[in-house]
C-alpha cells in the first residue's frame, strides 16, 4: 500500500464532496419536480 501525498488525499476528498453535493442537488430537484407534478394532478 503506497502512502498518498496529502494533496492527493485532499483532491480525492474534494471530488467526493463535489459528487455528494451534485447528488444532493439532483435529488432535491427531483423532489421539487415530483411536488410540482402532484400539485398539477
Secondary structure, DSSP 8 states (H G I E B T S, - for coil): -----HHHHHHHHHHHHHHHHHHHHHHHHHHHHHHHHHHH-
